[in-house]
Each structure stands twice: as structure tokens, then as C-alpha cells.
């Protein structure tokens, strides 16, 4: 666990607890706004990583997704069987393969993003102007936390 750069007081601890709880609940609700219910959360996560980072070896994907290589091999095989990724020869190491998402996966991810964004926009439409301004200001901070 990373070392804190400052000591949290009781109010900070309460805020951290509230933030954790709210982010987890919102994340769970967002996960239900899927286009393809046949994909597991792990499969969706791998497709999202490929969309953000581009093609990668199964080992690189395993590191990025924080799973063991055998688990990633199974996930990639499932995605390949569904036509969402293809395995191509590695450009420099013939012993390895590179995983690339297909156009079908790109279209499915785009539709999923559209559906989730619409759902979240509908919720945000229920906020008053001050709440919406606060949420807009918090978005970059939440993004930073997600990448620390």
C-alpha cells in the first residue's frame, strides 16, 4: 500500500470511506449498462485495455490487468472464439503472439460507451447546477486517482 503523504484526520477518514463506497456503488451500476451480456467483466476489461493501449502480448495484458498469465491466456482464447480479438505474430519475437481487437470489438465497445454515457448523463441531469459543477470539477481528480 502506498505511503500517505499526509495524516488523515477523522473527517478525512469519513470522506475516504464515503468516496470508496460511492465509487464502488456507481461502478457496479455502470457495469450493468452493458451492450453484450455474454462477456464477463474480465473480458470487457481486456477489451478496454486493448482499446486504450493498443495491441499487446498476452503477458503484457496480464500485467496491465493484474492477473496471472494462464488466466489471461484463457480470457484471450474466449475473446478470440467470440471474434473480438485476433492473435498475430509478434513483429520481433516469433515465439510470441500479439493480441489485437477486431472491428467487431471496437464497435461493441463504442456502443457500450454510448449506452453507459447516456445512462450517466441521465443521472447527472437530476443534479442541480451546483452539484453538476462540483461533479465536473471532480472528474479530473477522480481520473488522477484512477491512474496513481
C-alpha positions in Angstrom: 0.0 0.0 0.0 1.4 3.4 -0.9 2.6 5.6 1.9 0.3 8.6 2.6 1.8 12.0 2.1 -0.3 13.4 4.9 -2.0 12.2 8.0 -5.8 11.8 7.7 -8.0 13.3 10.4 -11.3 11.7 11.4 -13.2 13.9 8.8 -10.8 12.8 6.1 -11.3 9.2 7.1 -15.0 9.6 6.8 -14.7 11.3 3.4 -12.4 8.5 2.1 -14.9 5.9 3.3 -17.8 7.7 1.7 -15.8 8.2 -1.6 -14.9 4.5 -1.7 -18.4 3.4 -1.1 -19.9 5.8 -3.7 -17.4 4.9 -6.4 -18.0 1.2 -5.8 -21.8 1.5 -6.0 -21.6 3.7 -9.1 -19.1 1.3 -10.7 -21.4 -1.7 -10.1 -24.4 0.2 -11.6 -22.4 1.2 -14.6 -21.3 -2.4 -15.2 -25.0 -3.3 -15.6 -25.2 -0.9 -18.5 -23.6 -3.4 -20.9 -24.4 -4.0 -24.6 -23.2 -7.6 -24.6 -24.3 -9.5 -21.5 -22.4 -12.6 -22.7 -19.0 -11.0 -21.9 -17.6 -11.3 -18.4 -16.3 -8.2 -16.6 -12.7 -9.6 -17.1 -13.3 -9.9 -20.9 -14.7 -6.4 -21.1 -11.7 -5.1 -19.1 -9.3 -6.7 -21.5 -11.1 -5.2 -24.5 -11.0 -1.8 -22.8 -7.2 -2.2 -22.2 -6.7 -3.1 -25.8 -8.8 -0.1 -26.9 -6.8 2.3 -24.6 -3.3 0.9 -25.1 -3.3 -0.9 -28.4 -2.2 -4.4 -29.3 -0.2 -6.3 -26.7 1.2 -9.7 -25.9 -0.8 -11.9 -23.5 1.9 -11.4 -20.9 1.7 -7.6 -21.2 -2.1 -7.8 -20.9 -1.8 -10.0 -17.8 0.5 -7.4 -16.2 -1.9 -4.5 -17.1 -4.9 -6.4 -15.9 -3.2 -7.7 -12.7 -3.9 -11.4 -13.5 -1.7 -14.4 -13.9 -0.6 -15.3 -17.4 -2.6 -18.6 -17.6 -5.8 -16.6 -16.7 -5.0 -14.1 -19.5 -4.5 -17.0 -21.9 -8.0 -18.3 -21.1 -9.5 -14.8 -21.5 -7.8 -14.2 -24.8 -8.9 -17.6 -26.1 -12.6 -16.8 -25.1 -12.4 -13.4 -26.8 -10.8 -15.0 -29.9 -13.6 -17.6 -30.0 -16.1 -14.8 -30.0 -14.4 -13.0 -32.8 -13.4 -10.0 -30.7 -9.6 -10.4 -30.9 -7.1 -11.9 -33.2 -3.7 -13.3 -32.4 -1.0 -12.1 -34.8 2.7 -12.9 -35.0 4.9 -10.7 -32.8 7.0 -8.4 -35.1 10.3 -9.2 -33.3 9.8 -12.4 -31.4 8.4 -15.3 -33.4 7.8 -17.3 -30.1 5.2 -14.8 -29.1 1.8 -13.6 -30.3 0.2 -10.1 -30.2 -3.4 -9.7 -29.3 -5.4 -7.2 -31.4 -9.0 -6.3 -31.1 -11.2 -6.7 -34.1 -13.6 -4.1 -35.7 -16.4 -6.0 -34.1 -14.9 -5.4 -30.7 -14.4 -1.7 -31.5 -18.0 -1.3 -32.5 -19.2 -3.2 -29.4 -17.1 -1.0 -27.1 -18.3 2.2 -28.8 -21.9 1.1 -28.3 -21.2 0.2 -24.7 -19.6 3.6 -24.1 -22.5 5.3 -25.7 -25.0 3.4 -23.5 -23.1 4.0 -20.3 -22.6 7.7 -21.1 -26.3 8.1 -21.8 -27.2 6.4 -18.6 -24.8 8.5 -16.6 -25.9 11.7 -18.3 -29.5 10.9 -17.4 -28.5 10.6 -13.8 -26.4 13.8 -13.9 -29.5 15.6 -15.4 -31.1 15.0 -12.0 -28.4 17.1 -10.2 -28.8 20.8 -9.5 -26.3 23.3 -11.1 -24.0 23.4 -8.1 -23.9 19.6 -7.8 -23.2 19.3 -11.5 -20.4 21.9 -11.3 -18.9 20.1 -8.4 -19.0 16.8 -10.3 -17.4 18.3 -13.4 -14.6 19.8 -11.2 -14.1 16.4 -9.5 -13.8 14.4 -12.7 -10.1 15.2 -13.4 -9.3 14.5 -9.8 -11.0 11.1 -9.9 -9.2 10.4 -13.2 -5.9 11.2 -11.5 -6.7 8.8 -8.6 -7.6 6.1 -11.1 -4.0 6.3 -12.5 -1.9 6.7 -9.4 
